[in-house]
Structures are given as C-alpha cells and as structure tokens.
Amino acid sequence: MGRKAMILAVAVVTLAACGGQPRPAGPAASPSTSTSTGTGTGTGSGTSPRTRSPAASPTAGSGTTRAGLADDVNGDGYADLVAEFGPADARRLAIVPGSSRGLVPAKGVVVPPETFTSWSLGGGTRADFDGDGYGDVLGYGAPQGPEQVQGPYLLWGGPGGVAARTRPTPVRLPVASGPASYRAVAGDFDGDGAADLAVATPPKQGGLASDLTLLYGPFTRQGAAARSEARPSPTGADFWRMTADDIDGRRPTALIVHQGDDGEQTSGVLLTAGPDGLARTGRKLNPGMAVAFGDFDGDGARDVAVGDDGSRNDEPGYETEPPSVDRTLTVYYGNGRQAAFKGSSGAAVAGDFDGDGHDDLAFGRADPVPGGDGGGRASGRDGGRVSSRQATAPKVFRGGPDGLQAGTEVGGLGAATPLAAGDYDGDGDDELAFVQGDDDTTIVVTDGRKVLARFGTADVPS
C-alpha cells in the first residue's frame, strides 16, 4: 500500500507508510496493512506486520476505498498523487491518477482557482470522509470570491476522481475559527474505520492556548461530522501544526501536536491512539518539524521519525538550532528504542520502496524553498520561517529488522525534495515521488534507487 507524508510549500501531499508482500497488480488487489494496534512509541505489539486481504465493497464509514486505499480518489485500486503545483502565490491543486503503468499525468486534473485556491495540504490529506468507498482530499484555502472564507475544505472523490470544477465543501467547525484551523489533519483516532479530523480551534474558555478539536466521521456531504469534542491544548500553549499517522482502515492512528513556532524547530507531543481515542497527554519528542510514521523494523508496531526540516527563525540571535536538533533525524521505535542520524535536513516521506515488509524513509532537501517556509508548509501563519542555508541532498534510509540504516542518495535524481509515496502502479511496493523547481514544478518518480519518470505542470490538463 502506498504511504504519504509531509507537506511541501511548492507541492504537497501527505505522510507515513507501509508495504508488504507482493500482490497482484491493479484493482483486484488490496493494500498491505499492519495488524498491530500499537501507534507511536512504546505502545502496542504487532502480529504479522504485513498482510494483504481481498478487496471489499465499500461500506459506509469504512474509511477505505474499494481497494482499501485511502489515496485512491477514483476507486480503481491504484494510489493517486495529490499535489500543489506552482509557486507559493499561485498554487494549483492537482490530482494525477495511478495505473498499471504508474502515474498518468495526461489523465490528471488541475483544480482551477475559481473552484478552489489551495494554500496548504495537511498531513493525512487523503481519506474516505463520507464512507462511500472513494478517497477524498482535505485542503486548506477557499474558492475565489470576496465572501469566501479560508479554512479546511473537502474535495470529494468518485468514479471519475475529484471533479475539478465542483466547489468543495467547507468543514463545519463547532466553533468560529481563524487561521489556526488550516492545520486540520485527518486520521482514524478511535480506530472505528471512519476518517476523523483534528483541528486547532480558538479556546472556548479564552486565553491564548488553542483547543484541540476532534471531529469524528463519517462526514456528511455538507461537511458535518458525526460528533465532536474539544480538549485543551496538548502542548499547554498555542499550536497550529499537527501530523497524523496514515489511515489504513484497520488501526487507530496516532497524532503529533507541534508546539507553536516562529520558524524555528519545535518539539511535538506524541498522542498515542486506541479504541478509546487519543491519549490526552503524550510524549514530548526532540524538536523537528519534519515527521513521518512507519514500521521501519517490521515488528508490527508503529514507529515515528522526527527531523530538522531546515527552516529557521529569521529574528537576530535565533537563526540557529542546537547540535541535538540541527541537521538531525531522530527515530522513535514502537518497542521503546531510539536512534539518531546526523547530517541531513528537509522533508520526510515514508514508504516500503523495495517491498521487503519494512518501511523505508526519504529525508532531506537539495534545493531550499525560496521566500520562507523552509519546512515545506504553506506560509499562512508562519511569519518568520526562512530556509536554512545548510540544505542537503535527500537520502533514502532503508528499513530492516534492526530499523533504519544509514541513508543513500537516489541515482540520477539531482536537486529535489521528497514529496510523497504510493503504490502508483499496483505492483505491491511503493514508488517515491520528489519535487523539483519552484515556479514550473517537476515531479520525479523513483523506486527509491533510480528515476522512473518525470513530468511537469504542463503535462497535467488544466
């Protein structure tokens, strides 16, 4: 099954991964899944870490598509790529479908700005929010027009994929919200199979600390959740960034809530998940804004990697990070182990690129994002975020029984940033996509070792 992760300023799509034993290509195949209920560090024990099951018909609230892929917006059994193409001031949301030949840009669509102007795709971007068996897209932005309010919107999948000229549905929030709500992310926080949303909302009791509002699915086509609850900030202060583990329809997904930032690397609080929902308190992780979930050692328990995404505060005296954070990737294993790698910074994407049953991790960035964000998130509330001058070529860290190993570069790639992972050709392992360039975005598809294909903005019909 394809896995996705991390959000990029120039092109975006979401986080963490699993893969597995070979399966038949195409729609008749179902994704690999972990049967473990462990999410995050030190929780849960896995049974068989990778199993594949026959495809099932869609069920209301199932949280998966016809072939079990949350990133399959047209229900044909192949993962699809969702990305933001173009420069920061003129992004266009695009969907490129998978096939037995991999991604087919000529059959993709670009959502026009009058339909929806996208400013950020959040972690957990794809999920089946209404339980109809087709993956949907969660974005932040608004249709064009002076009366349109920016916020989280749902773009509905279907047999023809996302309808590019159909206006998306705004998520109905239980309280009036502001810019903080752009960090809405999707997960299955209670493990019932229905996609949920976590949203940063203004506190009901006043003050500066955001509330963590949880909207539980399935959602109606009017954007209303089945139920909701609001909790105090897990960080104890204002926050707006979150990262959720990917939905696979069979386990609850953990959530990381990052401390508020002004461009610097901050710590996240890992909230594990179970049948009763998200824990109310969690483990504080090493500072780092790049996050990817996966099962890197194949034991069936979820692991999480946290790294320096390269952004820095632009205020004098705050432009650096301590050695324990600067160009550091920290891996927290579900069995309690911890490891660190030095020398890289950038975006993180996880997936099983060689199909051996152990998730791998792409991490790094060769070309810093101009004009700000540096960590690959849309500007919005990011004020002082600037790119680090110490940008590094992305590397692929291979998973195995002992966890992630030292990274190696992808042959023939050149300057690029990890974008997404997914089983775009249905062969049972994940392809790894990178993004190159700024204004005229190029997508480079690899198998984690070599380049398979390249295409650009002009190759996707507008």
C-alpha positions as CSV (number, residue, x, y, z in Angstrom):
1,M,0.0,0.0,0.0
2,G,1.2,3.5,-0.7
3,R,2.2,5.8,2.1
4,K,2.4,9.5,2.0
5,A,4.0,12.1,4.1
6,M,4.9,15.6,4.8
7,I,3.7,18.8,3.3
8,L,5.7,20.9,1.0
9,A,5.4,24.6,0.2
10,V,5.8,24.1,-3.6
11,A,4.0,20.8,-3.9
12,V,2.4,18.8,-1.2
13,V,0.9,15.6,-0.2
14,T,1.0,13.7,2.9
15,L,2.9,11.2,5.5
16,A,4.0,7.6,6.8
17,A,3.9,4.3,5.2
18,C,3.7,0.5,5.0
19,G,4.3,-2.0,2.3
20,G,4.5,-5.7,2.1
21,Q,4.4,-9.0,0.3
22,P,3.8,-8.9,-3.5
23,R,0.2,-8.8,-4.6
24,P,-1.5,-8.9,-8.0
25,A,-1.4,-5.6,-9.8
26,G,-4.5,-3.5,-10.2
27,P,-7.9,-3.1,-8.8
28,A,-8.4,-6.7,-7.5
29,A,-5.6,-6.2,-5.0
30,S,-5.8,-4.8,-1.5
31,P,-3.1,-2.9,0.3
32,S,-0.8,-4.3,2.9
33,T,-1.6,-3.4,6.4
34,S,-0.2,-3.7,9.9
35,T,-2.5,-5.6,12.2
36,S,-0.9,-4.0,15.3
37,T,-2.9,-1.7,17.4
38,G,0.3,0.0,18.6
39,T,0.7,3.6,17.5
40,G,3.7,5.6,18.2
41,T,6.4,4.8,20.6
42,G,6.4,2.2,23.3
43,T,2.8,1.0,22.7
44,G,1.2,-2.0,21.1
45,S,2.6,-5.3,19.9
46,G,2.3,-6.4,16.4
47,T,1.1,-9.7,15.0
48,S,2.1,-10.3,11.4
49,P,3.4,-6.9,10.3
50,R,2.3,-7.2,6.7
51,T,-0.8,-8.9,5.4
52,R,-2.9,-8.5,2.3
53,S,-6.6,-9.2,2.1
54,P,-9.0,-9.4,-0.8
55,A,-10.7,-6.2,-1.9
56,A,-14.0,-5.5,-0.4
57,S,-17.0,-3.5,-1.5
58,P,-17.2,0.0,0.0
59,T,-19.1,0.2,3.3
60,A,-20.4,3.4,4.9
61,G,-17.9,4.7,7.4
62,S,-15.3,2.1,6.3
63,G,-12.5,4.8,6.0
64,T,-11.0,3.0,3.0
65,T,-11.7,2.9,-0.8
66,R,-12.9,0.0,-2.9
67,A,-9.4,-1.5,-3.0
68,G,-8.6,-0.3,0.6
69,L,-6.5,2.7,-0.5
70,A,-7.3,6.0,1.2
71,D,-5.3,7.7,-1.5
72,D,-7.3,6.2,-4.4
73,V,-9.8,9.0,-5.3
74,N,-11.3,7.2,-8.3
75,G,-11.6,3.8,-6.7
76,D,-9.7,1.9,-9.4
77,G,-7.3,0.2,-7.0
78,Y,-4.3,2.4,-7.7
79,A,-2.9,5.1,-5.5
80,D,-3.2,8.6,-6.9
81,L,-0.9,11.6,-6.4
82,V,-2.4,14.8,-4.9
83,A,0.0,17.8,-5.1
84,E,0.1,21.6,-5.1
85,F,1.9,22.7,-8.3
86,G,3.4,26.1,-8.9
87,P,4.8,29.0,-6.8
88,A,3.5,30.0,-3.4
89,D,1.4,32.9,-4.7
90,A,-0.2,30.8,-7.5
91,R,-0.6,27.3,-6.3
92,R,-2.9,24.9,-8.2
93,L,-4.2,21.7,-6.6
94,A,-3.7,18.8,-9.0
95,I,-4.6,15.1,-8.9
96,V,-2.6,12.6,-11.0
97,P,-4.1,9.1,-11.2
98,G,-2.2,5.9,-10.9
99,S,-2.4,2.9,-13.3
100,S,-0.7,-0.3,-14.2
101,R,1.9,1.9,-15.9
102,G,2.3,4.2,-12.9
103,L,1.2,7.8,-12.7
104,V,-0.6,9.2,-15.8
105,P,-0.3,13.0,-15.9
106,A,-2.3,13.2,-19.1
107,K,-5.3,11.9,-17.3
108,G,-4.8,14.2,-14.3
109,V,-6.7,17.3,-13.5
110,V,-5.8,20.7,-12.1
111,V,-8.4,22.4,-9.9
112,P,-8.9,26.0,-11.2
113,P,-8.6,28.8,-8.7
114,E,-12.3,29.8,-9.1
115,T,-13.2,26.3,-7.8
116,F,-10.6,26.3,-5.0
117,T,-7.4,28.2,-4.3
118,S,-5.2,25.9,-2.2
119,W,-2.9,27.2,0.4
120,S,-1.9,24.1,2.3
121,L,-2.5,20.4,2.1
122,G,-2.3,18.9,5.6
123,G,-0.8,15.6,6.9
124,G,-3.4,13.0,6.4
125,T,-4.6,14.7,3.3
126,R,-6.4,11.8,1.7
127,A,-9.1,9.8,3.5
128,D,-12.6,8.5,2.7
129,F,-14.5,11.1,4.8
130,D,-18.1,10.0,3.8
131,G,-17.5,6.3,3.7
132,D,-18.6,5.8,0.1
133,G,-15.5,3.9,-0.9
134,Y,-13.6,6.7,-2.7
135,G,-10.7,8.6,-1.3
136,D,-11.3,12.3,-0.7
137,V,-9.0,15.3,-0.4
138,L,-8.6,17.6,2.6
139,G,-7.2,21.0,1.7
140,Y,-6.9,24.5,3.2
141,G,-7.9,27.5,1.2
142,A,-11.2,28.8,-0.4
143,P,-13.0,29.3,-3.7
144,Q,-12.4,32.6,-5.3
145,G,-14.6,35.5,-4.2
146,P,-14.7,38.2,-1.5
147,E,-17.3,36.4,0.6
148,Q,-15.3,33.1,0.7
149,V,-13.7,32.2,4.0
150,Q,-10.4,30.3,4.1
151,G,-10.4,27.1,6.1
152,P,-10.4,23.3,5.8
153,Y,-12.4,22.1,2.8
154,L,-13.3,18.6,1.5
155,L,-13.0,17.7,-2.2
156,W,-15.0,14.6,-2.8
157,G,-13.7,11.6,-4.8
158,G,-15.8,9.4,-7.0
159,P,-15.7,7.1,-10.1
160,G,-14.2,9.9,-12.1
161,G,-11.9,11.2,-9.4
162,V,-12.2,14.7,-8.0
163,A,-14.5,16.9,-10.1
164,A,-12.2,19.8,-10.8
165,R,-15.0,22.4,-11.4
166,T,-17.2,21.4,-8.5
167,R,-16.7,23.7,-5.4
168,P,-15.5,21.8,-2.4
169,T,-17.4,21.6,0.9
170,P,-16.2,23.6,3.9
171,V,-15.8,21.6,7.1
172,R,-18.4,22.6,9.6
173,L,-16.5,23.6,12.7
174,P,-18.2,23.5,16.2
175,V,-16.8,27.0,17.0
176,A,-15.9,30.0,14.9
177,S,-12.3,29.6,13.9
178,G,-9.5,31.5,12.3
179,P,-6.1,30.9,10.6
180,A,-5.2,28.2,13.1
181,S,-7.7,25.8,11.6
182,Y,-5.6,25.4,8.4
183,R,-3.7,22.7,10.4
184,A,-6.7,20.3,10.2
185,V,-5.3,16.8,9.6
186,A,-7.1,13.5,9.0
187,G,-6.7,10.3,10.9
188,D,-8.8,7.5,12.5
189,F,-8.2,8.4,16.1
190,D,-10.6,5.9,17.6
191,G,-9.9,3.0,15.2
192,D,-13.5,2.6,14.2
193,G,-12.7,2.7,10.5
194,A,-14.3,6.1,9.8
195,A,-12.0,9.0,9.0
196,D,-11.7,11.8,11.6
197,L,-10.3,15.3,11.7
198,A,-8.1,17.0,14.3
199,V,-8.4,20.8,14.1
200,A,-6.7,23.6,16.1
201,T,-9.5,26.0,17.2
202,P,-9.8,29.0,19.4
203,P,-10.2,28.1,23.1
204,K,-13.7,28.1,24.5
205,Q,-12.5,29.5,27.8
206,G,-10.5,32.3,26.3
207,G,-6.8,32.9,26.5
208,L,-4.0,32.1,24.0
209,A,-3.8,28.3,24.0
210,S,-5.6,26.6,21.2
211,D,-8.1,23.9,21.8
212,L,-7.6,20.5,20.1
213,T,-11.0,19.8,18.4
214,L,-11.6,16.3,17.2
215,L,-14.3,15.8,14.6
216,Y,-15.3,12.1,14.2
217,G,-16.5,10.7,11.0
218,P,-18.2,9.7,8.8
219,F,-18.9,13.2,7.5
220,T,-22.0,14.3,5.6
221,R,-21.7,15.8,2.1
222,Q,-22.5,19.1,3.9
223,G,-19.2,18.8,5.8
224,A,-20.7,17.9,9.2
225,A,-19.1,15.3,11.5
226,A,-21.0,12.6,13.3
227,R,-19.8,14.0,16.6
228,S,-17.1,16.2,18.1
229,E,-15.2,17.0,21.2
230,A,-12.8,19.8,22.3
231,R,-9.8,19.4,24.5
232,P,-7.2,21.8,26.0
233,S,-4.0,22.2,24.1
234,P,-1.8,19.1,24.5
235,T,1.3,21.4,24.4
236,G,-0.1,23.7,27.1
237,A,0.1,26.7,24.8
238,D,-1.0,27.9,21.4
239,F,-0.4,25.5,18.5
240,W,-1.3,25.2,14.8
241,R,0.7,22.4,13.3
242,M,-0.2,18.7,13.6
243,T,0.9,15.5,11.9
244,A,-1.2,12.3,11.9
245,D,-0.3,8.8,11.0
246,D,-2.0,7.4,7.8
247,I,-5.4,5.8,7.8
248,D,-5.4,2.1,6.7
249,G,-8.9,1.2,8.0
250,R,-7.6,-1.4,10.5
251,R,-6.0,0.5,13.3
252,P,-6.2,3.8,15.3
253,T,-3.8,6.5,14.2
254,A,-1.5,8.5,16.4
255,L,-1.3,12.3,16.3
256,I,1.6,14.6,16.9
257,V,0.8,18.2,18.0
258,H,3.7,20.6,17.5
259,Q,4.5,23.4,19.8
260,G,3.9,26.9,18.3
261,D,6.8,28.2,16.3
262,D,8.1,31.4,14.5
263,G,10.2,29.5,12.1
264,E,12.4,27.5,14.5
265,Q,12.2,23.8,15.1
266,T,9.9,23.0,18.0
267,S,9.0,19.8,19.9
268,G,5.9,17.8,19.2
269,V,3.8,15.9,21.6
270,L,3.0,12.3,20.5
271,L,-0.5,11.3,21.4
272,T,-1.0,7.5,21.0
273,A,-4.4,6.2,19.9
274,G,-6.6,3.2,20.8
275,P,-10.2,2.1,20.9
276,D,-11.0,4.9,23.4
277,G,-9.4,7.5,21.1
278,L,-6.4,9.7,21.5
279,A,-4.5,9.9,24.8
280,R,-4.9,13.3,26.5
281,T,-1.2,13.5,27.3
282,G,1.8,12.3,25.4
283,R,5.5,12.0,25.0
284,K,7.5,15.1,24.1
285,L,9.7,14.5,21.1
286,N,13.0,16.0,20.0
287,P,12.4,19.3,18.2
288,G,11.9,18.9,14.5
289,M,9.1,19.9,12.1
290,A,9.6,17.0,9.6
291,V,7.7,13.9,10.7
292,A,6.9,10.5,9.1
293,F,5.2,7.5,10.6
294,G,6.0,3.9,9.5
295,D,7.1,0.4,10.7
296,F,10.8,0.7,10.0
297,D,11.8,-2.5,11.8
298,G,8.8,-4.6,10.7
299,D,7.7,-5.7,14.1
300,G,4.1,-4.6,13.6
301,A,4.3,-1.6,16.0
302,R,4.2,1.9,14.6
303,D,7.4,4.0,14.7
304,V,7.9,7.7,14.1
305,A,10.8,9.7,12.6
306,V,11.3,13.4,13.6
307,G,13.8,15.6,11.8
308,D,15.1,19.1,11.2
309,D,13.1,20.4,8.2
310,G,15.7,23.1,7.6
311,S,13.6,26.2,8.5
312,R,14.9,28.8,10.9
313,N,13.6,31.8,12.8
314,D,14.7,35.0,11.0
315,E,15.0,37.1,14.1
316,P,18.6,38.1,15.0
317,G,20.0,35.7,17.6
318,Y,17.5,32.9,16.8
319,E,18.7,31.7,13.4
320,T,20.5,28.6,14.7
321,E,19.5,25.3,16.3
322,P,21.4,23.3,19.0
323,P,23.5,20.4,17.8
324,S,21.0,17.9,19.1
325,V,18.5,19.4,16.6
326,D,20.5,20.9,13.7
327,R,20.5,18.5,10.7
328,T,19.4,15.7,12.9
329,L,16.9,12.9,12.3
330,T,15.6,11.1,15.5
331,V,13.7,7.7,15.2
332,Y,11.4,6.5,17.9
333,Y,10.6,2.9,17.6
334,G,7.4,1.3,19.0
335,N,9.4,-1.0,21.2
336,G,11.0,1.9,23.1
337,R,14.3,2.0,21.2
338,Q,15.6,5.3,19.9
339,A,18.2,6.2,17.2
340,A,19.6,9.3,15.6
341,F,21.2,10.2,12.3
342,K,23.2,13.4,11.7
343,G,23.9,15.5,8.6
344,S,20.5,15.9,6.9
345,S,17.6,18.3,7.0
346,G,14.5,18.7,4.9
347,A,11.2,16.9,4.3
348,A,10.4,13.3,5.3
349,V,8.4,10.7,3.4
350,A,8.0,7.0,4.4
351,G,7.1,4.0,2.3
352,D,8.1,0.5,1.5
353,F,10.1,1.1,-1.7
354,D,11.6,-2.4,-2.1
355,G,8.6,-4.4,-0.9
356,D,10.5,-6.3,1.8
357,G,7.9,-5.6,4.5
358,H,10.0,-2.9,6.3
359,D,9.1,0.8,5.7
360,D,11.9,3.0,4.3
361,L,12.4,6.7,4.8
362,A,13.3,9.5,2.4
363,F,14.7,12.6,4.2
364,G,16.5,15.7,3.1
365,R,16.3,18.6,0.6
366,A,18.7,19.7,-2.0
367,D,17.1,23.0,-3.0
368,P,15.8,25.2,-0.2
369,V,12.4,26.7,-0.7
370,P,12.7,30.4,-1.6
371,G,10.8,33.0,0.2
372,G,10.2,31.4,3.5
373,D,8.7,28.2,4.9
374,G,11.8,26.0,4.6
375,G,10.0,23.1,6.2
376,G,7.6,22.7,3.3
377,R,4.5,24.1,4.9
378,A,2.5,27.0,3.4
379,S,3.2,30.4,4.7
380,G,-0.1,31.4,6.4
381,R,0.8,31.9,10.0
382,D,4.5,31.1,9.5
383,G,5.8,34.7,9.9
384,G,9.5,34.3,10.4
385,R,10.1,30.9,8.7
386,V,13.2,31.0,6.5
387,S,15.1,28.3,4.7
388,S,18.4,27.1,6.3
389,R,21.4,27.6,4.1
390,Q,22.6,24.1,5.0
391,A,20.3,22.3,2.6
392,T,21.2,18.7,1.9
393,A,20.6,16.2,-0.8
394,P,17.8,13.8,0.1
395,K,18.7,10.3,1.1
396,V,16.8,7.1,1.4
397,F,17.2,5.3,4.8
398,R,16.4,1.6,4.3
399,G,14.3,-0.3,6.9
400,G,15.2,-3.7,8.2
401,P,14.9,-5.9,11.3
402,D,17.2,-3.5,13.2
403,G,15.4,-0.4,12.0
404,L,16.6,2.3,9.6
405,Q,20.1,2.1,8.2
406,A,22.3,5.0,7.0
407,G,20.9,6.8,4.0
408,T,22.0,6.7,0.4
409,E,21.2,9.1,-2.5
410,V,18.9,8.2,-5.4
411,G,20.8,7.8,-8.6
412,G,20.2,10.5,-11.3
413,L,17.9,12.5,-9.1
414,G,19.6,15.8,-8.8
415,A,18.3,18.7,-6.7
416,A,14.9,17.6,-5.3
417,T,12.6,17.4,-2.2
418,P,10.8,14.3,-1.0
419,L,7.1,14.7,-1.9
420,A,5.0,11.6,-1.4
421,A,5.0,7.8,-1.6
422,G,2.3,5.5,-3.0
423,D,1.8,2.3,-4.9
424,Y,1.0,4.1,-8.1
425,D,1.4,1.1,-10.4
426,G,-0.2,-1.6,-8.2
427,D,2.9,-3.9,-8.0
428,G,2.9,-4.2,-4.3
429,D,5.7,-1.8,-3.3
430,D,5.7,2.0,-3.1
431,E,7.1,4.5,-5.5
432,L,8.8,7.6,-4.1
433,A,8.0,11.0,-5.7
434,F,10.2,14.1,-5.4
435,V,9.5,17.7,-6.5
436,Q,12.0,19.9,-8.3
437,G,11.9,23.6,-9.2
438,D,9.8,26.4,-7.9
439,D,7.5,28.1,-10.5
440,D,7.5,25.4,-13.1
441,T,7.2,22.3,-10.8
442,T,8.6,19.0,-12.0
443,I,7.6,15.7,-10.3
444,V,10.2,13.0,-10.4
445,V,9.0,9.4,-9.7
446,T,11.6,6.9,-8.4
447,D,11.7,3.4,-6.9
448,G,13.9,4.7,-4.1
449,R,17.1,3.9,-6.0
450,K,16.7,5.2,-9.5
451,V,14.5,7.6,-11.5
452,L,11.5,6.0,-13.2
453,A,9.7,9.0,-14.8
454,R,9.5,12.8,-14.8
455,F,6.6,15.1,-15.6
456,G,5.8,18.8,-15.1
457,T,2.9,21.2,-14.6
458,A,2.3,21.5,-18.3
459,D,1.7,17.7,-18.6
460,V,-1.4,17.8,-16.4
461,P,-4.5,19.2,-18.1
462,S,-5.9,22.4,-16.7
